Amino acid sequence: MTTRNAGLAVAFIACMTPTALLAQTAAPPAHQHPAPAAQPTSGLPKAGAPTTDASKAYEAAAQTMHKDMSSEYTNDVDVDFVRGMIPHHQGAIDQAEILLKYSKNLRLRRLAGGIIASQRREIRFMVKWLKDREQGIESKDMPAWLSKNPSTVEDAKKTGDLE
């Protein structure tokens, strides 16, 4: 089993509370993502052009992420958030790894490396949080990196607008 699948399996097992098991009979949620912002078209392949290995890999990563994000809601806002974010973060890692495999752009390679490092750290935190929550031992302790993050939408937007 790959590290990625092992993390997802742990997260899935950890979140299978009685509430989650009861939710298994509910209709699957319709995940809707906002329409993407307009992207420059200069890099798009011409109609009929062959698809690159990188584009094929991006498509496969996106399909996996969306499949893995399709889980039943538990009606617990915290659990539902974490269960959806684990595969979402893994999707970001997968895409960053594709960039590192195919791109020579140093700025984007550094961005991708940072994404891999931060998303792995956050996945570890979320998997542990789900496991602890299932065992009823949720800690109030926060890692230093987490305690520095904003905790309101307004502050998060301000922080994201810096630099």
ABEGO torsion letter per residue (X at the ends): XBAAAAAAAAAAAAABBAAAAAAAABBBBBBBBBBBBBBBAAABBBBGBBBBAAAAAAAAAAAAAAAAABBBBAGBAAAAAAAAAAAAAAAAAAAAAAAAAABABAAAAAAAAAAAAAAAAAAAAAAAAAAAAAAGABBABBBAAAAABBABAAAAAAAAABX
